[in-house]
Amino acid sequence: MESAVQHQEAQSELAEEQKDEVSSPDAKRFKVSETEESRVAGAGEQQETEQKDQQQLYITKLKLTSFAPLDEMGEGRNTCPQCKQSRKFFCYDCYLPLADQSRVPKLELPIQVTVLRHPKEKISKSSIVPAKVICPDHVKIRHDLHIEPLLKEGETFDEVVLLFPAEDAKDVQSMSHEELLAIKHLVIIDSTWHQTKHFLREPNVVSLKKVKIQTEKTAFWRYQRIAETNLSTIEAMYFFFRDFETNLNCGGDLSKYSGKWDDLLYYYAYNYWLIQKAYTEGNRRYEDFTRIKGYITGLPDTMK
């Protein structure tokens, strides 16, 4: 795509060439045709810009706790005070934040969450681990293939739900307030789509009531082979609670959502912006981000 400067230079050169032309119907038709061509080209550029904005819209509008505590940690690694292992911003084994704990977010969720992780997946690569760091009292992560009963004695079918886009899943945004308030326990699968098949063969998983969220474009920096709406696990969890809150307390109007659960993506969004910064003004600014076309969109003015 030509830049605005290049476009302006081309227009100037064309204007100079036309100064010597005789004013004629043909010349006028050329000018009209040129104007129409510019209008169509401009519309194409605008559409491409709008598509990029839409793709990253949600992550650029999150209302997050300040990243200052993470920025102040510098580029080095830190030692977990519990296991003594070298980590970056949090310990993925102990689920502890390594920045000043009084300055990083901690959330109290309205629903208990159980994450079923495939043990072959590296926990250091998992997007969902920060959910346990941010919500230590409400998130449980299990790392086994054999799934014990998730629907406990005395719990009803409507109280324990599986977040999964099955054909019979109910959309969170279309559920009644009674249905939403009945949910006490959310189950989420954290694995590749191929490994998910194992969990869906587990009787204690497949028998659960299923709910789903509206499709969104992922901001994940790892290549997605299936589709750009194939969300990371932490994104799926965030969108569930965002839609839950919007339906229950905002009359289904997303514009009225206050950002109550945005900090679920605190560490995820920070990594996203670190990548944007590295490829626009950091040590990789002369490299192309080849994993995903159009992924690098730059930093907003508030972060420069």
Residue frames relative to the residue before (quaternion, step in Angstrom):
aa qw qx qy qz dx dy dz
M 1.0000 0.0000 0.0000 0.0000 0.00 0.00 0.00
E 0.4023 -0.7115 0.5082 0.2713 3.58 -0.86 0.89
S 0.4966 -0.6581 0.4818 0.2970 3.52 -1.13 0.71
A 0.6654 -0.4904 0.3714 0.4229 3.56 -1.31 0.27
V 0.6297 0.5392 -0.3324 0.4498 3.59 1.05 -0.78
Q 0.6606 0.5036 -0.3023 0.4675 3.56 0.94 -0.93
H 0.6391 0.5293 -0.3193 0.4575 3.54 1.01 -0.86
Q 0.6617 0.5080 -0.3031 0.4607 3.58 0.97 -0.90
E 0.6435 0.5192 -0.3202 0.4625 3.59 0.99 -0.82
A 0.6445 0.5193 -0.3214 0.4600 3.56 1.00 -0.83
Q 0.6465 0.5153 -0.3183 0.4639 3.57 1.00 -0.82
S 0.6436 0.5285 -0.3202 0.4515 3.60 1.00 -0.82
E 0.6529 0.5113 -0.3077 0.4665 3.57 0.97 -0.88
L 0.6505 0.5130 -0.3140 0.4638 3.55 0.99 -0.83
A 0.6369 0.5286 -0.3261 0.4567 3.61 1.00 -0.80
E 0.6453 0.5181 -0.3217 0.4601 3.60 1.00 -0.81
E 0.6587 0.5141 -0.3111 0.4528 3.57 0.98 -0.84
Q 0.7000 0.4908 -0.2665 0.4451 3.57 1.04 -0.75
K 0.4782 0.6817 -0.4397 0.3366 3.63 1.20 -0.23
D 0.7353 0.4288 -0.2237 0.4748 3.58 1.02 -0.85
E 0.5289 0.6446 -0.4117 0.3678 3.57 1.25 -0.13
V 0.4738 -0.6391 0.5234 0.3052 3.57 -1.20 0.64
S 0.4492 -0.6767 0.5060 0.2902 3.55 -0.95 0.89
S 0.1702 0.7841 -0.5678 0.1837 3.56 -0.48 1.24
P 0.6718 -0.4780 0.3552 0.4404 3.60 -1.20 0.26
D 0.6389 0.5291 -0.3361 0.4460 3.59 1.00 -0.79
A 0.6488 0.5127 -0.3100 0.4691 3.55 1.02 -0.88
K 0.6511 0.5114 -0.3183 0.4618 3.55 1.00 -0.84
R 0.6407 0.5129 -0.3321 0.4650 3.58 1.01 -0.81
F 0.6146 0.5472 -0.3398 0.4553 3.58 1.02 -0.73
K 0.6694 0.5038 -0.2967 0.4582 3.56 0.94 -0.94
V 0.6459 0.5044 -0.3231 0.4734 3.58 0.98 -0.82
S 0.6505 0.5189 -0.3109 0.4594 3.55 0.97 -0.91
E 0.6484 0.5224 -0.3064 0.4613 3.56 1.00 -0.85
T 0.6393 0.5232 -0.3165 0.4662 3.56 1.03 -0.85
E 0.6576 0.5063 -0.3044 0.4674 3.56 0.96 -0.89
E 0.6342 0.5316 -0.3245 0.4582 3.56 1.04 -0.84
S 0.6514 0.5119 -0.3081 0.4677 3.57 0.99 -0.86
R 0.6390 0.5341 -0.3250 0.4480 3.55 1.05 -0.85
V 0.6641 0.4986 -0.2965 0.4716 3.56 0.96 -0.90
A 0.6491 0.5096 -0.3149 0.4689 3.59 0.98 -0.89
G 0.6577 0.5141 -0.3074 0.4568 3.56 0.98 -0.88
A 0.6331 0.5268 -0.3255 0.4645 3.55 1.08 -0.80
G 0.6384 0.5302 -0.3211 0.4563 3.57 1.06 -0.80
E 0.6512 0.5050 -0.3083 0.4753 3.57 0.99 -0.87
Q 0.6537 0.5144 -0.3148 0.4572 3.57 0.96 -0.87
Q 0.6477 0.5197 -0.3196 0.4564 3.57 0.99 -0.85
E 0.6489 0.5087 -0.3173 0.4685 3.59 0.98 -0.84
T 0.6408 0.5183 -0.3213 0.4665 3.58 1.02 -0.83
E 0.6599 0.5078 -0.3048 0.4623 3.58 0.96 -0.90
Q 0.6300 0.5308 -0.3337 0.4583 3.59 1.05 -0.73
K 0.6525 0.4995 -0.3106 0.4777 3.58 1.00 -0.83
D 0.6419 0.5212 -0.3215 0.4614 3.57 0.99 -0.87
Q 0.6608 0.5088 -0.3095 0.4568 3.56 0.97 -0.89
Q 0.6305 0.5600 -0.3349 0.4204 3.57 0.99 -0.85
Q 0.7991 0.2633 -0.1327 0.5239 3.58 0.90 -0.86
L 0.3106 0.8125 -0.4638 0.1678 3.55 1.28 0.13
Y 0.6976 0.5015 -0.3117 0.4058 3.58 0.73 -0.99
I 0.7140 0.4648 -0.2812 0.4417 3.60 0.84 -0.89
T 0.6487 0.5095 -0.3257 0.4620 3.59 1.15 -0.47
K 0.7318 0.4102 -0.2335 0.4916 3.59 1.21 -0.32
L 0.3732 0.7324 -0.4905 0.2893 3.58 1.22 0.26
K 0.2891 -0.7279 0.5962 0.1764 3.56 -1.13 0.74
L 0.0323 0.8562 -0.5035 0.1111 3.50 0.07 1.40
T 0.5824 -0.5189 0.4942 0.3838 3.50 -1.35 0.38
S 0.6357 -0.5629 0.3694 0.3776 3.58 -1.09 0.70
F 0.4138 -0.7067 0.5273 0.2268 3.54 -1.09 0.83
A 0.3531 0.7816 -0.4670 0.2150 3.61 1.26 -0.08
P 0.6597 0.5055 -0.3464 0.4351 3.68 0.82 -0.78
L 0.6645 0.4816 -0.3017 0.4853 3.59 1.08 -0.68
D 0.6204 0.5406 -0.3376 0.4570 3.58 1.02 -0.78
E 0.6833 0.5134 -0.2810 0.4366 3.57 0.97 -0.90
M 0.5725 0.5980 -0.3822 0.4106 3.60 1.23 -0.29
G 0.4063 -0.7375 0.4574 0.2860 3.57 1.23 -0.31
E 0.6797 -0.5182 0.3585 0.3754 3.53 -1.33 -0.16
G 0.5752 0.6130 -0.3783 0.3875 3.59 1.21 -0.24
R 0.5201 -0.6086 0.4911 0.3434 3.54 -1.33 -0.10
N 0.3057 -0.7565 0.5582 0.1506 3.53 -1.28 0.40
T 0.4464 -0.6878 0.5086 0.2627 3.55 -1.24 0.45
C 0.4154 -0.6915 0.5326 0.2563 3.54 -0.86 0.99
P 0.4360 -0.7267 0.4601 0.2649 3.63 -0.70 0.99
Q 0.6823 0.4951 -0.2903 0.4529 3.60 1.19 -0.42
C 0.8124 0.2248 -0.1171 0.5252 3.60 0.71 -1.03
K 0.3947 -0.7593 0.4303 0.2874 3.59 1.37 -0.16
Q 0.4702 0.6680 -0.4516 0.3588 3.59 1.21 0.33
S 0.5234 -0.6310 0.4776 0.3161 3.54 -1.24 0.54
R 0.0578 0.7951 -0.5957 0.0975 3.56 -0.72 1.12
K 0.5350 -0.6305 0.4542 0.3316 3.57 -1.28 0.11
F 0.8486 -0.0249 0.0561 0.5254 3.60 -0.06 -1.28
F 0.7799 0.0206 -0.0101 0.6254 3.56 1.26 -0.45
C 0.4483 -0.6579 0.5222 0.3058 3.57 -1.24 0.34
Y 0.3032 -0.7878 0.5118 0.1598 3.58 -0.58 1.13
D 0.6218 0.5022 -0.3555 0.4845 3.61 1.27 0.00
C 0.7690 0.3344 -0.1640 0.5195 3.57 0.97 -0.89
Y 0.3291 -0.7743 0.4702 0.2668 3.58 1.34 -0.25
L 0.4541 0.6795 -0.4463 0.3646 3.55 0.98 0.89
P 0.3924 -0.6775 0.5546 0.2818 3.61 -0.97 0.74
L 0.3071 -0.7748 0.5264 0.1681 3.60 -0.96 0.79
A 0.5611 0.5334 -0.4012 0.4896 3.56 1.29 -0.02
D 0.7188 -0.3904 0.3278 0.4727 3.57 -1.33 0.03
Q 0.3790 -0.7791 0.4544 0.2070 3.59 -0.39 1.25
S 0.6253 0.5428 -0.3438 0.4429 3.58 1.16 -0.43
R 0.7338 0.4204 -0.2200 0.4862 3.58 1.25 -0.31
V 0.6504 0.4464 -0.3315 0.5176 3.60 1.25 -0.03
P 0.6086 -0.6264 0.3440 0.3448 3.61 -1.04 0.69
K 0.0244 -0.7374 0.6743 0.0318 3.49 -1.32 0.58
L 0.1179 -0.8355 0.5366 0.0102 3.55 -0.64 1.15
E 0.2638 -0.7137 0.6284 0.1618 3.51 -1.29 0.60
L 0.2214 -0.8133 0.5271 0.1080 3.58 -0.31 1.23
P 0.4964 -0.6643 0.4658 0.3088 3.60 -1.13 0.56
I 0.7484 0.2902 -0.1432 0.5789 3.57 1.34 -0.27
Q 0.4440 -0.6577 0.5330 0.2936 3.56 -1.08 0.70
V 0.1659 -0.7943 0.5807 0.0668 3.57 -1.03 0.83
T 0.0824 -0.7606 0.6421 0.0479 3.55 -1.00 0.91
V 0.1734 -0.7796 0.5980 0.0681 3.56 -0.81 1.07
L 0.1976 -0.7634 0.6065 0.1012 3.56 -0.84 1.04
R 0.0673 -0.8221 0.5653 -0.0058 3.57 -0.32 1.26
H 0.4232 -0.6645 0.5488 0.2796 3.53 -1.05 0.77
P 0.4618 -0.7285 0.4263 0.2726 3.63 -0.65 1.05
K 0.6211 0.5475 -0.3555 0.4337 3.61 1.17 -0.35
E 0.5862 0.5597 -0.3756 0.4495 3.58 1.23 -0.24
K 0.4685 -0.6765 0.4867 0.2934 3.59 -0.89 0.89
I 0.4192 -0.7221 0.4871 0.2560 3.56 -0.70 1.04
S 0.6088 0.5635 -0.3556 0.4307 3.59 1.11 -0.59
K 0.6975 0.4433 -0.2640 0.4972 3.61 1.23 -0.42
S 0.5190 0.6726 -0.4021 0.3415 3.58 1.26 -0.18
S 0.3957 -0.7235 0.5172 0.2292 3.56 -0.93 0.90
I 0.6576 0.5695 -0.3065 0.3864 3.59 1.14 -0.61
V 0.4993 0.6899 -0.4214 0.3117 3.62 1.16 -0.47
P 0.6381 0.5336 -0.3547 0.4269 3.67 0.89 -0.72
A 0.5501 0.6040 -0.4040 0.4115 3.61 1.17 -0.43
K 0.6541 0.4896 -0.2980 0.4937 3.57 1.10 -0.72
V 0.6200 0.5354 -0.3329 0.4671 3.59 1.12 -0.68
I 0.7282 0.4320 -0.2256 0.4819 3.56 0.97 -0.92
C 0.7863 0.1957 -0.0898 0.5790 3.60 1.10 -0.71
P 0.0411 -0.8716 0.4872 0.0357 3.62 0.70 1.04
D 0.7176 0.4574 -0.2541 0.4596 3.59 1.08 -0.67
H 0.7676 0.3777 -0.1848 0.4838 3.57 1.21 -0.28
V 0.7045 0.3921 -0.2600 0.5313 3.60 1.26 -0.03
K 0.0649 -0.7727 0.6314 0.0101 3.54 -0.93 1.00
I 0.1449 -0.7939 0.5873 0.0621 3.59 -0.84 0.98
R 0.1234 -0.7915 0.5976 0.0347 3.55 -0.75 1.13
H 0.2079 -0.8119 0.5421 0.0608 3.56 -0.93 0.98
D 0.5772 0.5892 -0.3887 0.4106 3.62 0.96 0.70
L 0.5173 -0.6586 0.4660 0.2853 3.53 -1.29 0.44
H 0.6674 0.4507 -0.3010 0.5108 3.57 1.14 -0.55
I 0.1645 -0.8239 0.5404 0.0459 3.55 -0.50 1.20
E 0.3065 -0.7409 0.5746 0.1641 3.53 -0.67 1.15
P 0.7075 -0.4591 0.3037 0.4432 3.61 -1.19 0.35
L 0.2595 -0.7736 0.5640 0.1269 3.56 -0.86 1.03
L 0.6575 0.4301 -0.2870 0.5481 3.53 1.27 -0.45
K 0.2316 -0.8186 0.5158 0.1010 3.55 -0.18 1.32
E 0.6671 -0.4915 0.3758 0.4150 3.54 -1.30 0.34
G 0.7811 0.2972 -0.2428 0.4926 3.55 -0.84 0.99
E 0.6229 0.5209 -0.3468 0.4694 3.60 1.25 -0.29
T 0.3781 -0.7331 0.5250 0.2097 3.55 -1.09 0.73
F 0.7021 -0.4710 0.3446 0.4081 3.53 -1.36 0.29
D 0.6989 0.4832 -0.2684 0.4539 3.60 1.05 -0.73
E 0.6267 0.5826 -0.3308 0.3980 3.60 1.21 -0.32
V 0.7607 0.2649 -0.1495 0.5734 3.60 1.11 -0.61
V 0.0183 0.8324 -0.5494 0.0700 3.58 -0.46 1.20
L 0.3374 -0.7178 0.5799 0.1861 3.53 -1.26 0.63
L 0.3049 -0.7362 0.5758 0.1831 3.57 -0.82 1.00
F 0.3614 0.7043 -0.5258 0.3112 3.55 -0.26 1.31
P 0.4253 -0.7484 0.4540 0.2300 3.61 -0.84 0.98
A 0.1377 0.7976 -0.5693 0.1442 3.59 0.64 1.10
E 0.6616 -0.5175 0.3593 0.4067 3.58 -1.23 0.38
D 0.7419 0.3941 -0.2242 0.4940 3.59 1.03 -0.73
A 0.4300 0.7070 -0.4622 0.3189 3.61 1.25 0.22
K 0.3708 -0.7160 0.5485 0.2215 3.57 -1.10 0.73
D 0.4449 -0.6864 0.5137 0.2591 3.55 -0.93 0.92
V 0.4998 -0.6795 0.4493 0.2942 3.58 -0.76 1.07
Q 0.6692 0.5213 -0.3053 0.4326 3.58 0.99 -0.80
S 0.7245 0.4200 -0.2453 0.4883 3.60 1.18 -0.45
M 0.4999 0.6623 -0.4262 0.3602 3.59 1.26 -0.04
S 0.5142 -0.6332 0.4806 0.3218 3.57 -1.15 0.61
H 0.6485 -0.5088 0.3842 0.4158 3.57 -1.25 0.33
E 0.6226 0.5437 -0.3389 0.4494 3.58 1.04 -0.74
E 0.6569 0.5035 -0.3109 0.4673 3.58 0.98 -0.82
L 0.6636 0.5079 -0.3049 0.4569 3.59 0.95 -0.86
L 0.6933 0.4805 -0.2788 0.4590 3.57 0.89 -0.93
A 0.5984 0.5720 -0.3574 0.4325 3.58 1.21 -0.40
I 0.5965 0.5907 -0.3622 0.4051 3.60 1.17 -0.56
K 0.0804 -0.8079 0.5838 0.0040 3.55 -0.77 1.10
H 0.7983 0.1747 -0.0266 0.5757 3.56 1.18 -0.59
L 0.1191 -0.7912 0.5991 0.0295 3.56 -0.76 1.11
V 0.1595 -0.7775 0.6039 0.0733 3.58 -0.90 0.97
I 0.0550 -0.7970 0.6011 -0.0189 3.57 -0.88 1.02
I 0.2936 -0.7423 0.5768 0.1734 3.58 -1.01 0.85
D 0.0935 -0.7855 0.6110 0.0298 3.57 -0.87 1.00
S 0.4415 0.6421 -0.5086 0.3662 3.56 -0.15 1.33
T 0.6281 -0.4620 0.4133 0.4703 3.56 -1.28 -0.09
W 0.6426 -0.5158 0.3806 0.4197 3.58 -1.24 0.36
H 0.6254 0.5340 -0.3442 0.4530 3.60 1.04 -0.68
Q 0.6978 0.4680 -0.2735 0.4682 3.60 0.93 -0.89
T 0.5282 0.6423 -0.4019 0.3833 3.57 1.21 -0.45
K 0.5679 0.6212 -0.3778 0.3857 3.57 1.11 -0.68
H 0.6075 0.5604 -0.3592 0.4334 3.57 1.06 -0.71
F 0.6921 0.4794 -0.2870 0.4569 3.56 0.81 -0.99
L 0.6713 0.5036 -0.3058 0.4497 3.59 1.03 -0.73
R 0.6206 0.4996 -0.3517 0.4916 3.58 1.29 -0.07
E 0.5371 0.6123 -0.4018 0.4185 3.55 1.29 -0.18
P 0.4777 -0.6994 0.4482 0.2859 3.64 -0.65 1.05
N 0.6900 0.4906 -0.2865 0.4486 3.59 0.99 -0.79
V 0.6633 0.4542 -0.3051 0.5106 3.58 1.31 -0.12
V 0.7184 0.4720 -0.2647 0.4372 3.56 0.72 -1.08
S 0.6404 0.5473 -0.3224 0.4317 3.60 1.16 -0.48
L 0.5431 0.6412 -0.3963 0.3700 3.59 1.27 -0.26
K 0.5514 -0.5583 0.4974 0.3698 3.55 -1.27 0.44
K 0.2467 -0.8018 0.5333 0.1087 3.58 -0.88 0.94
V 0.0785 -0.7642 0.6392 0.0363 3.52 -1.13 0.81
K 0.1432 -0.7902 0.5913 0.0736 3.56 -1.22 0.49
I 0.3692 -0.7043 0.5629 0.2256 3.52 -1.34 0.28
Q 0.6191 -0.5084 0.4265 0.4199 3.56 -1.29 0.22
T 0.5293 -0.6369 0.4492 0.3351 3.58 -1.03 0.74
E 0.0413 -0.7750 0.6304 -0.0187 3.54 -1.02 0.91
K 0.4768 -0.6397 0.5093 0.3225 3.56 -1.19 0.45
T 0.4366 -0.7262 0.4725 0.2423 3.54 -0.79 1.01
A 0.2945 -0.7171 0.5982 0.2031 3.54 -1.26 0.49
F 0.3536 0.7692 -0.4699 0.2500 3.57 1.31 0.20
W 0.3930 -0.7479 0.4983 0.1946 3.54 -0.97 0.91
R 0.6019 0.5250 -0.3790 0.4673 3.60 1.20 -0.05
Y 0.5801 -0.6283 0.4004 0.3292 3.55 -0.99 0.88
Q 0.2002 -0.7748 0.5924 0.0934 3.56 -0.90 0.99
R 0.3061 -0.7873 0.5091 0.1649 3.58 -0.56 1.12
I 0.6774 0.5235 -0.2958 0.4237 3.61 1.10 -0.62
A 0.7318 -0.3088 0.2572 0.5504 3.59 0.52 -1.16
E 0.5939 -0.5854 0.4187 0.3596 3.56 -1.25 0.43
T 0.6283 0.4907 -0.3450 0.4954 3.59 1.29 -0.06
N 0.4628 0.6443 -0.4582 0.4008 3.58 1.30 0.25
L 0.1967 -0.8505 0.4817 0.0767 3.54 0.07 1.36
S 0.5024 -0.5574 0.5453 0.3735 3.51 -1.32 0.32
T 0.6590 -0.5390 0.3461 0.3942 3.58 -1.19 0.48
I 0.6669 0.4956 -0.3144 0.4592 3.59 0.92 -0.83
E 0.6076 0.5344 -0.3564 0.4671 3.60 1.09 -0.61
A 0.6481 0.5228 -0.3171 0.4540 3.58 0.93 -0.90
M 0.6493 0.5091 -0.3102 0.4722 3.57 0.98 -0.85
Y 0.6502 0.5192 -0.3140 0.4573 3.58 0.94 -0.89
F 0.6872 0.4833 -0.2959 0.4545 3.59 0.83 -0.95
F 0.5782 0.5600 -0.3831 0.4531 3.60 1.10 -0.55
F 0.7280 0.4283 -0.2561 0.4702 3.58 0.75 -1.03
R 0.6006 0.5395 -0.3633 0.4650 3.59 1.11 -0.56
D 0.6891 0.4660 -0.2765 0.4812 3.58 0.90 -0.95
F 0.5932 0.5671 -0.3438 0.4564 3.58 1.10 -0.76
E 0.6940 0.4695 -0.2591 0.4804 3.57 0.86 -1.03
T 0.6624 0.5211 -0.3101 0.4398 3.59 0.92 -0.90
N 0.6746 0.4844 -0.2870 0.4774 3.57 0.97 -0.87
L 0.7353 0.4637 -0.2400 0.4322 3.55 0.83 -1.04
N 0.8464 0.1977 -0.0493 0.4921 3.58 0.84 -0.96
C 0.7269 0.4022 -0.2422 0.5012 3.60 1.24 -0.08
G 0.5133 -0.6733 0.4042 0.3461 3.56 1.23 0.32
G 0.6411 -0.5433 0.3165 0.4400 3.56 1.20 0.50
D 0.5600 0.6009 -0.3753 0.4296 3.58 1.33 0.08
L 0.3415 -0.7798 0.4904 0.1863 3.58 -0.30 1.28
S 0.5974 0.5814 -0.3645 0.4150 3.60 1.11 -0.59
K 0.6765 0.4775 -0.2854 0.4825 3.59 1.25 -0.40
Y 0.4642 0.6704 -0.4480 0.3667 3.57 1.29 -0.06
S 0.3558 -0.8000 0.4590 0.1509 3.58 -0.70 1.14
G 0.5510 -0.6015 0.4101 0.4080 3.59 1.24 -0.20
K 0.2252 0.8403 -0.4726 0.1408 3.56 1.31 0.33
W 0.8031 0.2684 -0.1285 0.5162 3.60 0.93 -0.85
D 0.3278 0.7829 -0.4815 0.2186 3.60 1.23 0.25
D 0.6318 0.5643 -0.3421 0.4068 3.60 1.04 -0.68
L 0.4388 0.6532 -0.4813 0.3861 3.59 1.24 0.02
L 0.7292 0.3918 -0.2118 0.5195 3.56 1.19 -0.62
Y 0.2357 0.8217 -0.4950 0.1556 3.60 1.22 0.35
Y 0.7475 0.3714 -0.2162 0.5066 3.61 0.67 -1.08
Y 0.6116 0.5563 -0.3425 0.4463 3.58 1.06 -0.73
A 0.6864 0.4716 -0.2792 0.4780 3.58 0.86 -0.96
Y 0.6188 0.5434 -0.3535 0.4437 3.59 1.02 -0.72
N 0.6537 0.4958 -0.3130 0.4784 3.58 0.95 -0.81
Y 0.6082 0.5549 -0.3446 0.4511 3.57 1.04 -0.78
W 0.7115 0.4482 -0.2612 0.4739 3.59 0.86 -0.98
L 0.5796 0.5594 -0.3793 0.4553 3.60 1.13 -0.52
I 0.6536 0.4995 -0.3097 0.4768 3.58 0.99 -0.81
Q 0.6340 0.5252 -0.3276 0.4636 3.58 0.95 -0.86
K 0.6753 0.5015 -0.2904 0.4561 3.57 0.94 -0.93
A 0.6498 0.5391 -0.3224 0.4280 3.57 0.93 -0.91
Y 0.7599 0.3915 -0.2025 0.4778 3.58 0.97 -0.86
T 0.6936 0.4339 -0.3000 0.4906 3.61 1.22 0.02
E 0.8289 0.0258 -0.0016 0.5589 3.59 0.98 -0.74
G 0.6018 0.5833 -0.3481 0.4201 3.57 1.28 0.03
N 0.8026 -0.3276 0.2142 0.4501 3.55 -1.26 -0.41
R 0.7061 0.4037 -0.2732 0.5136 3.62 1.24 -0.07
R 0.3113 0.8015 -0.4711 0.1969 3.59 1.23 0.31
Y 0.7017 0.4271 -0.2775 0.4982 3.60 1.18 -0.39
E 0.6045 0.5396 -0.3547 0.4664 3.57 1.29 0.18
D 0.4020 -0.6751 0.5557 0.2719 3.54 -1.29 0.37
F 0.3659 -0.6847 0.5798 0.2474 3.56 -1.10 0.76
T 0.1434 -0.8707 0.4684 0.0443 3.54 0.11 1.35
R 0.5195 0.6678 -0.4214 0.3264 3.60 1.16 -0.32
I 0.8050 0.0488 0.0276 0.5906 3.56 0.91 -0.97
K 0.4065 -0.7292 0.4991 0.2322 3.57 -0.63 1.12
G 0.8399 0.1771 -0.1480 0.4913 3.56 -0.94 0.94
Y 0.4049 0.7442 -0.4623 0.2616 3.60 1.24 0.16
I 0.7035 0.4377 -0.2675 0.4919 3.59 0.94 -0.83
T 0.0102 -0.8191 0.5710 -0.0536 3.57 -0.51 1.24
G 0.5768 -0.6121 0.3712 0.3936 3.59 1.25 -0.06
L 0.5613 -0.5996 0.4681 0.3261 3.51 -1.40 0.12
P 0.4795 -0.6310 0.5088 0.3361 3.59 -1.11 0.59
D 0.6738 -0.5167 0.3415 0.4031 3.59 -1.18 0.49
T 0.6459 0.5517 -0.3193 0.4202 3.58 1.07 -0.74
M 0.7265 0.4049 -0.2419 0.4997 3.60 1.22 -0.34
K 0.5436 0.6260 -0.4101 0.3800 3.61 1.20 0.03
